[in-house]
Amino acid sequence: MTIPVWLTIALPMAGATILLLGGRRTNGWGHLLGTAASLGAFVVGAMLFTDMLGRDAEHRTIGESLFSWVPVAGLQVDFGLHLDQLSMCFVLLITGVGSLIHIYSIGYMAEDPERRRFFAYLNLFLSAMLLLVLADNYLGLYVGWEGVGLASYLLIGFWAHKPSAATAAKKAFVVNRVGDIGLAVALMVMFAYIGSISFEGVFAAAPGVSDGVLTAIGLLLLLAACGKSAQVPLQSWLGDAMEGPTPVSALIHAATMVTAGVYLIVRSGPVFDLAPYAQLGVVIVGAVTLLFGAIIGCAKDDIKKALAASTMSQIGYMVLAAGLGPAGYAFAIMHLLTHGFFKAGLFLGAGSVMHGMNDEVNMRRYGGLRKALPITFATFGLGYLAIIGVPPLAGFFSKDGIIEAALGAGGVKGYILGGTAILGAGITAFYMTRVMLMTFFGEKRWAPDAHPHESPKVMTWPMILLAIGSVGSGAAFAIGGTLEHWLEPVVGSHEIHHVAPVWVVTTVILSVVAVGIAIAYRMYGTRAVPEEVPTGSALTVAARNDLYGDALNEELFMRPGQLVARGLVEIDDEAVDGAGTGLAALVTRSSSGLRQLQTGFARSYALSMLAGALLIVGAILAVQLW
């Protein structure tokens, strides 16, 4: 008997419902229920994956129509689910890595009085993300999309008693709403010009739709992806989101929320493949963001914010690959999966460091922690090697694949994109080596009350399992083209044009990575790290200020918006309210004048009647004489 796909969504949703409605009565065991719901979803996903492996490639898609959702004359939408090779990758990643984060959270949030509520929000997040990747139409995807936005707001602002956390949650929510407008309008355009919002209907009709409409749809979907995946120009919320508990950072920045935009672009591949200008926009956004995030990561002293900037950059690699079309779709998903392992491991490692250092996040107050936290050092170190692309760890296979696909784009475009990606790899090596050296090596710069110690096993075991994935997942996906063949029925296939032998490209990439490591070692490994932040160059200052992304948004959008709002208020006050007030004043003055005629004296009324009668008689006589 085939296991229903909806069960993967229902289990974490049921966990969230019980924990939220059960209230404080579930405090004693809420964290266990939340973790069990996540693990249950993973087991269901694994069983569906096993069933899928037993089928031929062309029969692996499973569709479920649960009920009629929008039955109106011009629009018929069923609440349906669609499980294929692409969505299966996300189901296993979301539930697998998500479950490890749940387990880790049992220890990390052990002393928090609201731990039960935290696990309810984690379950809600997983359920919404699973709906997003399993929906068989854009409207269902939109519901999951908004559910993820709500859950992320609740999780980022979980410690809302801190003003910084409350502000960060609001910022993430508002910035994502800007991107969500793109997805909402894209749905309207699809319905207006195609008459369908299902994946099947839109993709089948796309070849007959005008280039302008397809370009508009593609750019609107790109806007949505920029918001959810923190790509330029909607990247400003990501660093502030670090105000949430560290497991939230791991969940949002590794396995779920920030990958949603990549999923949207790859899933909508048939639209982008027919809209070259929209596809070019995707490539440009990815290339700009991978450098943007990498440069910011070089100047951050907060360990979590350095990793957040890294996430922005790594998602940029995925978006760049997705913009290359069939040549890059598989590599985008490969890097997304490997990133899920090593970035989740890095964030959990950062949380372990904070756990042992009284929640200190400033790396200038770390140093020499490798002996005090040996397991954290080993697992974090493997994640570090994976993200900078040291062979044979995971990032080597996925990131090099993206770079080769970018170089294979051909002509000047290929060299620009490939060169950008290679430069990004070198900068990644620099800032991640900086994080390693400032945290685990050098002299101790601890606060007097700091007593670093290794985290409990409930936290270290998830870190160990993620480190294993950081080591072996890339080879498992890449050798023999395993992942490419797996995704081929969904995203198609395209042979990469190699501008040079693979070993030459690999040598160049590793040489650039080595240079990045060497520069970081010279700056942070051979000299003492000052506890006070040095002044630095103009670029360093700009990087510390997130390359002035907030200032730019303020000047381009907030201040003009304020001016427009003030103008509308003045129009409302002067024109709308003024017109009403003026009319009321006219009536008041008129009534005051007329009121003078009402004296209350009978002789006055008789005189008025006599005067009126005389006027009438006079008028009649004048007419007759005329």
TIMI-325700 format. One line per 8 residues: their letters; for each residue x, y, z of C-alpha. Coordinates in steps of 0.05 Angstrom, whole numbers, plus 32768, in hexadecimal, padded with zeros to 4 digits. Layout:
A) X Y Z | ...
***
This chain:
MTIPVWLT) 8000 8000 8000 | 801C 8044 7FEC | 8025 8074 8025 | 7FFF 80B6 801A | 802B 80F1 800A | 8000 8120 8034 | 8017 80FB 8073 | 805B 811E 806F
IALPMAGA) 8038 8161 8077 | 8003 8149 80A8 | 8033 812E 80DD | 8059 816F 80ED | 8018 8196 80E5 | 7FF7 8169 8118 | 8032 8173 8147 | 802E 81BE 8140
TILLLGGR) 7FE2 81BD 814C | 7FE7 8192 818B | 801F 81BB 81A9 | 7FFE 81FF 819A | 7FB8 81EB 81B0 | 7FD0 81C0 81EA | 7FF3 81FB 820A | 801B 81F3 8249
RTNGWGHL) 7FFE 81AE 8256 | 802F 8194 8221 | 806D 81B6 823D | 8089 8177 825B | 8089 814F 821B | 807D 8181 81E3 | 80C4 817F 81CA | 80C0 8133 81C4
LGTAASLG) 807F 8137 819D | 809A 816B 816E | 80D9 8142 8161 | 80B0 8102 8157 | 8083 8126 8124 | 80BF 813D 80FC | 80E0 80F8 80FF | 809D 80D9 80EA
AFVVGAML) 809B 8106 80AD | 80E2 80F1 809C | 80D0 80A7 80A2 | 8094 80B1 8074 | 80C1 80D6 8043 | 80F4 809E 8045 | 80BE 806A 8037 | 80A4 8093 7FFC
FTDMLGRD) 80EB 8099 7FE3 | 80F5 804D 7FE7 | 80B3 8043 7FC2 | 80CA 8074 7F8D | 810B 8050 7F83 | 80E5 8010 7F73 | 80C3 8031 7F37 | 80DA 8041 7EF1
AEHRTIGE) 80F1 8088 7EE8 | 80B4 809C 7EBF | 8084 8081 7EF4 | 80A2 809F 7F32 | 8074 80DC 7F36 | 803C 80D7 7F69 | 8000 8106 7F67 | 7FCB 810D 7F9C
SLFSWVPV) 7F8C 8138 7F95 | 7F70 8140 7FDB | 7F33 816C 7FD0 | 7F14 81A1 7FA3 | 7F32 81E2 7FBC | 7F1D 821C 7F8F | 7EE0 8207 7F66 | 7ECC 8247 7F41
AGLQVDFG) 7EB7 8251 7EF9 | 7EF8 8269 7EDD | 7F28 8247 7F0D | 7F28 81FF 7F24 | 7F5E 81EE 7F57 | 7F63 81AE 7F7E | 7F8C 81A8 7FBD | 7FBE 8178 7FA1
LHLDQLSM) 8004 815E 7FAF | 803B 814B 7F7E | 8075 8120 7F92 | 80AB 8116 7F5E | 80F7 8110 7F5E | 8101 815A 7F6B | 80D0 8161 7FA5 | 80EA 8120 7FC2
CFVLLITG) 812F 8140 7FCA | 8110 8178 7FF3 | 80E3 8149 801C | 811F 8121 8034 | 8149 815F 8040 | 8113 8185 8066 | 80FE 814B 8092 | 8144 812C 809A
VGSLIHIY) 816C 816A 80AB | 812E 8188 80CD | 812A 814C 80FC | 8174 8152 810F | 8167 819B 811F | 812B 8186 814A | 8157 8156 8170 | 818D 8189 8179
SIGYMAED) 8159 81BB 8193 | 8146 818C 81CC | 8189 819C 81EB | 8192 81E3 81D2 | 814E 81FA 81EB | 814E 81CF 822A | 814C 820B 825A | 811A 8234 8233
PERRRFFA) 80D5 8237 8256 | 80B2 823C 8212 | 80D5 8200 81F2 | 8092 81DF 81E2 | 807D 821C 81B9 | 80C0 821C 8195 | 80B6 81D4 817E | 806F 81E5 8168
YLNLFLSA) 808B 821C 813B | 80C0 81EC 8120 | 808A 81BA 810E | 8060 81F1 80ED | 809D 8206 80C5 | 80AA 81BF 80AB | 8061 81B5 8099 | 805E 81F5 8071
MLLLVLAD) 809F 81E7 804D | 8088 81A1 803B | 8047 81BD 801E | 8070 81EF 7FF6 | 8099 81B9 7FD4 | 8061 8186 7FCD | 8029 81B1 7FB1 | 8015 81A2 7F69
NYLGLYVG) 8002 81E9 7F59 | 801B 8230 7F66 | 7FE1 8241 7F95 | 7FF2 8207 7FC3 | 803B 821B 7FBF | 8026 8262 7FD2 | 8002 8249 8010 | 8040 8223 8026
WEGVGLAS) 806A 8260 8013 | 8042 828D 8041 | 8041 8258 8078 | 808D 8256 8077 | 808E 82A2 807C | 8060 82A0 80B9 | 8087 8269 80DC | 80C9 828C 80CF
YLLIGFWA) 80AD 82CB 80ED | 8098 82A5 812C | 80DC 8282 8131 | 8109 82BD 8123 | 80E2 82E6 8156 | 80DC 82AC 8188 | 8102 82D4 81BC | 80D7 8311 81AF
HKPSAATA) 80E7 832D 81F4 | 8127 8344 81D2 | 8118 8381 81A8 | 814D 836B 8175 | 8129 8328 816A | 80E5 8349 8163 | 8101 837A 8131 | 8125 8343 810A
AKKAFVVN) 80E5 831A 8105 | 80BE 8356 80EB | 80F4 8366 80B9 | 80F6 831F 809E | 80AA 831F 8099 | 80A5 8362 8074 | 80DE 8355 8044 | 80C2 8312 8032
RVGDIGLA) 807E 8331 8025 | 809E 835B 7FEE | 80B5 831B 7FCC | 8072 82F9 7FD9 | 8050 832F 7FB0 | 8077 8315 7F74 | 805C 82CF 7F7E | 8015 82E7 7F88
VALMVMFA) 8016 8312 7F49 | 8036 82D9 7F22 | 7FFA 82AE 7F34 | 7FCC 82E4 7F1A | 7FF2 82EA 7ED9 | 7FF1 829E 7ED0 | 7FA6 829C 7ED9 | 7F99 82D8 7EAC
YIGSISFE) 7FC3 82C1 7E71 | 7FC6 8275 7E7A | 7F86 8265 7EA0 | 7FAA 8235 7ECF | 7FD6 8237 7F0C | 7FE8 81EE 7F10 | 802F 81DA 7EFE | 8016 81AB 7EC8
GVFAAAPG) 7FE8 81DE 7EA9 | 801A 8218 7EAA | 8054 81EF 7E8F | 802A 81D0 7E58 | 8010 8214 7E41 | 8052 8239 7E48 | 806B 822D 7E00 | 802D 8250 7DE5
VSDGVLTA) 8031 828D 7E12 | 8052 82CE 7DFB | 809A 82DD 7E0F | 8084 831B 7E35 | 8054 82F5 7E61 | 8086 82BE 7E6F | 80BC 82F1 7E80 | 808C 8315 7EAF
IGLLLLLA) 807B 82D3 7ED2 | 80C4 82C1 7ED7 | 80D9 8304 7EF4 | 80A0 8303 7F26 | 80B4 82BD 7F3D | 80FC 82D5 7F42 | 80E4 830E 7F6F | 80C3 82DB 7F9C
ACGKSAQV) 8101 82B0 7F9D | 812C 82ED 7FB0 | 8102 82F9 7FED | 80FF 82B2 8008 | 8147 82A0 7FF6 | 8165 82E3 800C | 8181 82F6 7FC8 | 8192 833D 7FB3
PLQSWLGD) 816C 836C 7FB9 | 8141 834A 7FEF | 817B 832E 8018 | 817A 835F 8053 | 8151 8333 8082 | 8180 82F8 8085 | 81B6 8311 80B3 | 8184 832E 80E5
AMEGPTPV) 8160 82EA 80E7 | 819B 82D2 8112 | 8176 82EF 814D | 814D 82AF 8150 | 8166 8271 8175 | 819F 824F 8151 | 8176 8211 813C | 8149 8242 8117
SALIHAAT) 8185 825C 80F2 | 8198 8215 80DE | 8151 8205 80C8 | 8146 8245 80A0 | 818B 824D 8083 | 819B 8205 8071 | 8162 81D6 8063 | 8123 81FD 8058
MVTAGVYL) 810F 8245 804F | 8149 8262 8028 | 8147 8228 7FF7 | 80FE 8235 7FE6 | 8111 8268 7FB1 | 8140 8237 7F8F | 8108 8203 7F8E | 80D8 8235 7F70
IVRSGPVF) 8108 8246 7F37 | 811A 81FE 7F28 | 80D2 81E7 7F2C | 80BF 821F 7EFC | 80F7 820B 7ECC | 80C8 8202 7E90 | 80B4 824B 7E97 | 80FA 8266 7E9F
DLAPYAQL) 8115 823C 7E66 | 80E5 8261 7E37 | 80F4 82A6 7E56 | 813E 82B5 7E4A | 813B 82FB 7E67 | 811D 82E1 7EA8 | 8151 82AA 7EA8 | 8187 82DE 7EA0
GVVIVGAV) 816A 8304 7EDB | 8170 82C5 7F05 | 81B9 82BD 7EF1 | 81CA 8305 7F01 | 81A8 8303 7F45 | 81CD 82C3 7F57 | 8211 82DC 7F41 | 8209 831F 7F65
TLLFGAII) 81F0 82FF 7FA5 | 8227 82CA 7FAA | 825B 8302 7FAB | 8230 8330 7FD5 | 8227 82FD 800C | 8270 82E6 8009 | 828B 832C 8012 | 825D 8339 804D
GCAKDDIK) 8273 82F8 806D | 82BC 830F 806D | 82AE 8347 809F | 827D 8329 80D0 | 8295 831A 8117 | 8253 82FB 812D | 825B 82B1 811D | 8212 82A8 810A
KALAASTM) 8210 82E6 80DE | 824F 82CF 80BA | 822C 828D 80AB | 81ED 82B2 8096 | 8214 82DA 8063 | 8232 8298 804C | 81EC 827D 8042 | 81DA 82B9 8017
SQIGYMVL) 8217 82AB 7FED | 820C 8260 7FE6 | 81C3 826A 7FD2 | 81DE 829A 7F9E | 8205 8260 7F81 | 81C5 8237 7F7E | 819D 826F 7F5D | 81D6 827A 7F2B
AAGLGPAG) 81D4 8230 7F19 | 8188 8231 7F13 | 818D 826B 7EE3 | 81B8 8241 7EB5 | 817C 8217 7EA3 | 8180 81CB 7E98 | 81CC 81D0 7E9C | 81C9 81E8 7EE3
YAFAIMHL) 8188 81CF 7F03 | 81A6 818E 7F1D | 81E4 81B2 7F39 | 81B8 81E6 7F5B | 8192 81AE 7F7F | 81D3 8189 7F8E | 81F1 81C6 7FAF | 81AF 81D2 7FD4
LTHGFFKA) 81B2 818B 7FF1 | 81FC 818C 8004 | 81F2 81D2 8020 | 81BA 81B6 804B | 81ED 8189 806D | 822A 81B5 8076 | 8205 81F6 8085 | 81D7 81D6 80B8
GLFLGAGS) 8214 81B7 80D8 | 8238 81FA 80D9 | 81FE 821D 80FA | 81F4 81E6 812D | 823F 81E9 813A | 8239 8234 8145 | 8200 8227 8176 | 822C 81F4 819A
VMHGMNDE) 8263 8229 81A1 | 8231 825B 81BC | 8216 8226 81EC | 825B 821E 8209 | 826C 8268 8209 | 8230 8286 822E | 820D 8298 81EC | 8247 82C3 81D5
VNMRRYGG) 8245 82CD 8189 | 8280 82FC 817F | 82BA 82D3 8161 | 82EB 8307 817B | 82DC 82EA 81C0 | 82E8 82A2 81AC | 832A 8283 8199 | 834A 8240 81AB
LRKALPIT) 8308 821B 81B2 | 831E 81DC 818C | 8336 81BA 81CC | 82FB 81CE 81F6 | 82C7 81B9 81C2 | 82E7 817F 819C | 82A8 8163 817C | 828F 81A7 8168
FATFGLGY) 82D3 81B7 814B | 82D5 8177 8122 | 828E 817C 8107 | 8293 81C7 80FA | 82D6 81BB 80D8 | 82B8 8188 80A8 | 8281 81B9 8097 | 82B5 81EE 808A
LAIIGVPP) 82DC 81C1 805B | 829C 81AE 8037 | 8284 81F5 802C | 82C7 820E 8010 | 82C8 81D3 7FDF | 8302 81A9 7FF7 | 8301 8165 7FD4 | 82E2 8133 7FDF
LAGFFSKD) 82B0 8156 800D | 826A 8169 7FF7 | 8274 81B1 7FE1 | 82AC 819D 7FB2 | 827D 8176 7F85 | 8241 81A5 7F86 | 8264 81E9 7F83 | 8296 81D2 7F4D
GIIEAALG) 825B 81B8 7F25 | 823A 81FD 7F27 | 827B 821F 7F13 | 8285 81F0 7ED8 | 823D 81FA 7EC2 | 8247 8246 7EC7 | 8286 8244 7E9D | 8261 8218 7E6B
AGGVKGYI) 822D 824E 7E5F | 825A 8264 7E26 | 827B 82A4 7E0E | 8286 82E0 7E39 | 824A 82CF 7E64 | 8268 828C 7E77 | 82AB 82AB 7E8A | 828A 82E2 7EB4
LGGTAILG) 825C 82B2 7ED9 | 8293 827D 7EE2 | 82C5 82B1 7EF8 | 8293 82CE 7F2A | 8285 8289 7F47 | 82D0 8279 7F4C | 82DD 82BC 7F6F | 82A4 82AC 7F9E
AGITAFYM) 82C4 826A 7FAF | 8305 828E 7FC2 | 82E0 82C0 7FEE | 82B9 8287 800E | 82FB 8265 8020 | 8313 82A6 803F | 82D8 82B6 806C | 82CC 826E 8082
TRVMLMTF) 8316 8265 8093 | 8310 82A6 80BA | 82D6 8289 80E1 | 82FD 8249 80F0 | 833C 826E 8107 | 8318 82A2 8131 | 82ED 826D 8153 | 8318 822F 815E
FGEKRWAP) 8361 8246 8157 | 838F 827B 8173 | 8391 8297 81B9 | 8356 8293 81E9 | 832F 82D3 81EA | 82F7 82BB 8217 | 82D1 82E6 8249 | 82E5 82D9 8291
DAHPHESP) 82A3 82B5 82A0 | 82A8 8287 8263 | 82B2 823D 826F | 82AC 821C 822A | 8294 81D4 822B | 827C 81A2 81F8 | 8231 819D 81EB | 8207 8162 8203
KVMTWPMI) 81FF 8125 81D6 | 81B9 8139 81C0 | 81DB 8174 819E | 821B 8154 8186 | 81FD 8117 8164 | 81D5 8141 8132 | 8215 8168 8124 | 823B 8126 8117
LLAIGSVG) 8206 810C 80E7 | 8206 814E 80C1 | 8252 814C 80BD | 824D 8107 809E | 821D 8124 806A | 824E 815D 805F | 8284 812B 804E | 8260 80F8 8023
SGAAFAIG) 8221 8116 8004 | 8244 8139 7FCA | 8266 80FA 7FB2 | 8225 80D3 7FBA | 8200 8105 7F8E | 8237 8114 7F5B | 825D 80D4 7F4C | 823C 80B1 7F11
GTLEHWLE) 820C 80EC 7F08 | 81DD 80CE 7F3C | 81B6 810C 7F4C | 81B6 8125 7F04 | 8196 80E4 7EED | 8165 80E5 7F27 | 814D 812B 7F16 | 814F 8123 7ECA
PVVGSHEI) 8105 8110 7EC2 | 80F2 8152 7EE5 | 8126 8185 7ED1 | 8140 8167 7E91 | 8189 815D 7E7E | 81BD 8186 7E5A | 8205 8176 7E4E | 8235 81AA 7E68
HHVAPVWV) 8265 81CB 7E37 | 82A9 81C7 7E57 | 82D6 8202 7E46 | 8312 81DC 7E61 | 8321 8197 7E7C | 8300 818B 7EBF | 8342 8182 7EE3 | 8359 81C7 7ECB
VTTVILSV) 831A 81E9 7EE6 | 831F 81C2 7F27 | 8368 81D7 7F2F | 8357 8220 7F24 | 831E 821D 7F56 | 8348 81FB 7F8B | 8381 822C 7F7F | 8352 8267 7F8B
VAVGIAIA) 8337 8244 7FCA | 837E 823A 7FE2 | 838D 8283 7FD9 | 8350 8295 8002 | 8366 8267 803A | 83AD 8282 8038 | 8396 82CB 803D | 8368 82BB 8077
YRMYGTRA) 83A0 8294 809B | 83D0 82CE 8092 | 839E 82FF 80AE | 8381 82D6 80E7 | 83AF 829A 80F2 | 83F2 82BC 80F8 | 83E0 82F7 8123 | 83B5 8305 8160
VPEEVPTG) 836C 8315 8154 | 835B 8359 8175 | 831D 8357 81A1 | 8309 839C 8188 | 82F2 83A3 8140 | 8328 83C6 8117 | 8314 8400 80EB | 8323 83DE 80A9
SALTVAAR) 831B 83F5 8061 | 82DE 8414 8042 | 82CA 83D0 8025 | 82D1 83B0 806A | 82A5 83E5 8089 | 8272 83DB 8052 | 8273 8390 805B | 8268 8398 80A6
NDLYGDAL) 822B 83C1 8094 | 8211 838C 8064 | 8229 83B4 8028 | 81F6 83E8 803C | 81BC 83BE 8026 | 818E 83DB 805B | 81A4 8422 804B | 8196 8416 8001
NEELFMRP) 8151 83FA 800E | 8143 8435 803C | 8157 8468 8007 | 8136 8444 7FCB | 80F7 842A 7FEB | 80E9 8441 8033 | 80F4 848C 802C | 80D0 8492 7FE8
GQLVARGL) 8098 8468 8007 | 8095 8498 8042 | 8091 84D3 8013 | 8059 84B3 7FEC | 8035 84A3 802D | 803C 84EA 8045 | 8023 8504 8002 | 7FE6 84D7 8006
VEIDDEAV) 7FD9 84EF 804D | 7FDC 8537 8036 | 7FAE 8529 7FFB | 7F7E 8507 802B | 7F82 8541 805C | 7F7E 857A 802A | 7F55 855E 7FF1 | 7F29 8526 800B
DGAGTGLA) 7F1E 853F 8052 | 7F21 8587 8039 | 7EE9 857C 8008 | 7EBE 855D 803E | 7ECF 8592 8070 | 7EC2 85CA 803E | 7E7E 85AF 802B | 7E6C 85A9 8074
ALVTRSSS) 7E82 85F2 807F | 7E58 860A 8044 | 7E1A 85E6 805F | 7E28 8604 80A4 | 7E2E 864B 808A | 7DF1 8643 805D | 7DC7 8628 8096 | 7DDF 8660 80C3
GLRQLQTG) 7DC7 8693 8090 | 7D84 8671 8086 | 7D7C 866C 80D1 | 7D79 86B8 80D5 | 7D37 86B6 80B0 | 7D18 868D 80E7 | 7D0A 86C3 811D | 7CCD 86A3 813E
FARSYALS) 7CA3 86E4 8138 | 7C5F 86DE 8115 | 7C62 8726 80FB | 7CA4 8717 80D8 | 7C86 86DA 80B6 | 7C47 8702 80A1 | 7C72 8739 8084 | 7C9A 8705 805D
MLAGALLI) 7C5A 86E7 8042 | 7C40 872C 802E | 7C82 873C 800B | 7C7F 86FB 7FE5 | 7C37 8706 7FD0 | 7C48 874C 7FB7 | 7C82 8731 7F8F | 7C56 86FD 7F6E
VGAILAVQ) 7C20 8730 7F5E | 7C53 8760 7F43 | 7C71 8729 7F17 | 7C2C 8718 7EFA | 7C1D 8761 7EEA | 7C60 876A 7ECA | 7C55 872E 7E9C | 7C10 8747 7E88
LW) 7C28 878D 7E78 | 7C63 8771 7E50
***
